[in-house]
Amino acid sequence: MTVSDLLRSDLRLITEMVPEGSRVLDLGCGDGSLMAHLRDEKDCTVRGVDLSPEDIASALARGLSVVQTDLDEGLSGYADGSFDFVVLSQTLQVVRRPAFVLREMLRVGERGIVTFPNFGHWRVRGYLALKGRMPVSRSIPFSWYDTPNIHHTTITDFRDFVTANGAAIEREISLVTREWAGQIRRVHVWPNLLADTAVAVVRRA
């Protein structure tokens, strides 16, 4: 099994989007899996930001450059246009100030790559409608009382959010992911209903 096989489906897609040799900042980088892959396989210059001491320790053990920063407090340590790509993977929905984080991403990077769970997916809608409970699924695996997800967005909501904050979506890919089976499928029709995960490349408008 290769390193690429071990990456989440959305992270594998991100690696395809990032050109070789790019300067990349990974926000909420976790244990550094994506950064290590971009460094080793695509010769990228990578930096990471995370809040968890345990994840930072894991990333440092990989020989990666990671700093402990609360994204809601900004990226003051980085100058304008320092990076070609800034990645925010499965993190937008957990920050307190998503609009501020988006603007900071596009200040320090030429482009941002954002991935997030789509709360408009038909299973989420059906779960709430039929069971009367907040949904728990493979893409949203938390109960309401212990979830880190404090902003529940849909693909349609995200499009409006990007426009309202002076940015534009350059590319959008909607996915159905089955991590347990190692499968990923792109959705081309009714993405807000049929996709459980979205990946978007954003830039300043």
Steps between C-alpha positions, in 0.01 A plus 500: 500500500643839400488826693242624250277204583505601867380855432133593531320525167479880513871525583591282202299736282682801645835348406380478139406869503833629633771540233847364565728737686221717645522689830223357720363596841276236662259646758383243753770268368445224757782246506648640178397217266411732212807718552733201502347369180527835323861535615609150406298439184465848349808681634285770659618742766253435782409670827227406745281651769312306766373539856539146631834433678470129420451559126778758493735249663408240236562749218833609648603134521457487121752782468232759417484868591186557709397777737229505766247768411129557552363568152230724646776739607638535147824435317698806601823300484473475122541780248259572216541262206745269680349183352367368171234291677347509847312182593208489744386139501200395713567800724276785379203365695690487831641854516307775678570772240480332157474827304812637670688173440405505130624857461826415677547198272470715192723768645797268549430274202429543131234230522324306771386139489207434734338165572196455722216255572179589320219520754253523211562135401184297461593261780538790742164645393329162521647412838370821655163478327430136581668455839465850639860487620819677399665273241803281558667352194840401360560855376352657818600247769423699815203527733357850545646537851862417414532620141777745408281619212352832610408633153285262298530605138376364170656535156245768410570686825874484434464655155309794648752528784796527262331769290393699808863514613642643179633175360417269211487125449741406223427128509252287689495122531219318676560149629339193644762334718506152644819501706431155645505357147772731366259641243439852374258614230445843350147639492399706196123530547327660803820516706334674796269201534719208392854585617619443856829690459606806301841624385533857375785710367440864595676825412458870553229638270 
